[in-house]
């Protein structure tokens, strides 16, 4: 999705460059998110994003010099950071491991369900996700999930099992990916009772003391 050189030459060299995280950049990303929810990634053109954001193409290219690839990388990074914060907040509100994993999965499912752009991609452009779901790539995804969420789960485990917190995060991610692409007709990760049942059935049996009181961080 790299922008062609002809498009890159449209940058106005005299236009001031928006600062990273500026209002202009956020406005452009917000506009892109709305258009992806409506048309998808492939059909969302930079000119349409600039128009929706109320800025010129030159301003857009000053914010994202790499064009469409740069812009959508920034958008994905921002949305994933928001997604991660929501899940971490859910874990931090829990009082034991099963509750933490249940809350995390329910929040992850609900956030994804309510994300119009993500839903459009899942339904109409699933091929965009394939590079992240191959055998080696999905293992990397699981490792990154373990790194991101494992440390927040350590307080729910006795000291001798703290190193298994990353394993718990990884298996919760495996459960999430499985049900995302192979939904169960009678179980829904967005329903807390369904998710609690799955966590207690498929994850917690591996932890002899999974219901231990959380340790003080």
Number of C-alpha atoms within 10 A of each C-alpha: 11 10 14 11 9 8 13 16 11 12 17 15 10 7 10 11 18 16 11 11 10 12 11 19 22 16 18 25 23 15 18 26 23 16 20 21 17 14 15 22 21 11 11 18 15 19 14 15 25 21 14 17 19 14 15 16 20 23 22 26 24 21 23 21 17 17 20 21 14 16 22 18 13 15 19 13 12 14 16 12 11 13 15 17 12 15 21 20 15 20 23 15 12 18 16 20 26 21 21 23 27 27 25 26 26 23 23 21 19 13 17 16 13 10 13 17 20 20 17 17 19 16 10 13 15 12 11 13 11 11 11 14 14 11 9 10 13 16 15 14 16 20 17 15 20 23 16 15 20 21 15 19 26 21 21 26 23 16 11 7 14 16 15 19 22 23 20 23 26 23 18 23 21 17 18 19 15 12 15 15 9 9 13 11 6 6 15 17 24 19 15 17 14 15 23 19 14 18 22 16 11 12 19 17 11 13 15 10 14 19 16 16 14 17 13 6 7
